[in-house]
């Protein structure tokens, strides 16, 4: 008979992925508050909104910038490409290690953007650097989270499908959903992140919510597990 204390599966150590992704959704709200309110009406996490804004700018609507939105889209796609490579590298092994590497990379990128925001003078170069860094980080993260395949939790701000499922499959709809709390949590997390980010941008500076976002991602990188 085997003796000794049984070893615990490393994949079960730490915080489950569902709450991790809910907190990351809140971080997305923080990041987009910085982009829209602090960087000239551009999204760097929500590419759906960014494409719409790019259309507004292309039509000549005031207060919107084609270069800003194009920079965000390009950086996001580059980040997604790198994230795809990362998923191919780590996806066949430990989910715990994979998630932690992804979150640590995001934390470094967002922390760098916070340093740029605090050190910058408001020059156009600073704005473009912040847009590129945060959009790249969100693209990289979302590519990896998508590959994880946790239902209803993509950790992005694209929640139209989540909201549709929440209502259409609730008791008001066909009553088939068993994931309503998860979907409601995703929507609430995004809202909370946007509120906090907007308050920090208005009362402090864009660097503060970026620093908070980096700290949250860094903590999650340490405590995330591989289990849902």
N, C-alpha and C positions, 0 to 999 in steps of 0.2 A: 504494500500500500504506500502511496506517496506520502511523504512527511514534509513538515514545514508549512509556513504560511503561503497560501496561493498568491501568485502575483496578479495585480490588477491590470486589466487591459489598458494600455496607454490612451487608446482612443476614447475611453470613457472619462478620462481625467479632465476636469475643467468645466466651463460653462457650455451648455448645449448650444447647437447652432441656431435654433429658432430664436432664443432671446438675443444671441449675438447679431443675427440679421435684423432683428427689430431695432436694436440700438444703432446699427449701421444705417438703417433707413432714417433715423433721426439725424445722423451725421450728414446724410444727403441733404436734408432740409437746411442744416447749418451752412453747408457749402453753397447751396443755391441762393440763400439769403445774402451771402457775401457777394456772389456774382451779380445778382440782379440789383441789389441796393448799393453795393460798394464799387462795382467795376463797370458800371455803365449799361445796365439793363441787358445782361447776358446770363444764360444758364450754363453751368459747367458740369452739372450732374444730370439734369433732365434734358436729354437731347430732343425729345419730342417738342417741348416748349421752345428749345433753341432753334429748331428748324422753322417753327412758326415765326419766331422773332426775326430770323434771317429773311423770311418772306416779307415781313413788315418793313425791315430795313431796305430790302431790295426795291420795294415800292416807293421809297422815299419818305416813309413816316418819320417824324422827328423823334429824337431821343433814342434811336436804335442805330446800331453800327454794323454794317456788313463785315468789316475786318474783324471786329470783336467776335461776332458769332461764327465766322469762318475759322478763326483761330481756335475757338472752343471745339468746333466739330472736328477739325483736323487733329488736334491734340487728343481728343477723346478716342478717335478711331485708331490713332497710333498706340495709345494706351491699351485699347482693346486687342490690338494685334499682339502686343507684348504679353498681355494677359493670357491670350490664347496659347502662346508659346509656354508660358508658365504652367498653365493647366495641363498641357501635354507632358511637361516635365514632371510635375508632381501628382497629376491626377490618378496615376496607377498605383500610388503608394498610400501612405498614411494621410487620411483626410485632415487629421489634427495638425500635422506638420504643414500640409498644403495651405490650410486656412491661416495658420500663424505666419507663414512666410508672406502670404498675400497682404495680411493686415499690417505686418511690420513694414513692408515696402510702402504701403499707403501712408502709414504714420510718418515715415521719413519724408515722403514727398510733400505731404500737407504741412509738416513742421517746417520744411524749407520754404514753403510759400508764406508761412507766418513770419519767418525771419525776413523775407523779402518785403512783406507788407510793413513791418515795423521799421525797417531800414530805408525803405523807398521814400521818394520825395513827391509822389503823386505824378511823376512823369509818365508819359505814354509807355515807355519801356517797362516800367513797373507794372502797369495794368496788364500788358500783354504777357509778361512773365507769370503773373498770378493766374491769369486765365489758362495759360498753357499748362502750368504745373497742376492746378486743381482738376482740370479736364482730363489730363493724362492719368492722374491718380484714380479718378472715377471710372475711366475706361478700363484700366487694368483691373480694378476691383470687380466691376460688373461682369467682365468676361469670365473671371474665376467663379464668381457666385452663380452665374448662369450655368456653368458646368457642374456645380454642386447639385443643382436640380431640386432644391428644397421647394415644395409646392407653395405658391402664393407669396413667396418671399424672395424678391430679387435684389432687395436693398437699394433700389433705385427710386426715383420720384415718378416713374411711369406707373401710376396706380389705377388707370382707367379700367383695366381688366379686373383688378382686384376689387374695385368698387362695384363693378357690374356683377361679379360673382357673389359678392356679399349680399346684395339686394335681391338679385334674380333667384338665388338659391336659398334665400331665407324663408321664413314662414309666410312672408308677404308674397313670395314667388312660388317656386315648386317644392320648397321644403326639403331639398336633397342635401344641403351642405352640412358637413361636419367640421368645417374649418372656419366658421364665422369668427371665433375669437382671434384667430391668427390674422385674418384679413382686416378685422377692425383694429387690431394692434398695429398693423403696418400703416394704416391710414392715420391713426392717432400719433404714431411715432414721427411720421413725416410732418404733421401739423406742429407737434411740439418742437421739432428741430427748427422749423421755419420761424416759429414765434421767438424762440431763444436767439436764433441767429439774427433776426431783424432787430431785436432789442439790443443785442451787443453791438451791431453795426451802428445803430442810431445813437447809442449812449457812449460808445467807446470808439473803436476803429475796426476795420476789416481784419486786422491782425489778431484781435482777441478771439473771435469765433473760430478762426483758423487754428489758433493754438489749442482751443478747447477740442476741436475736431481731431487734431493730431494726438492729443493726450488720450482721448477716448479710444481711438484706433490702436494706439500703443498698448493701452491696458487690455483691450480685447485680444491683441496678439499674444499676450502672455497667458490669458485665462481661457481662451477658446478651446473646445474639444472637437472631436470629429463626429460626434453623435448628434442626431436630430432631437 
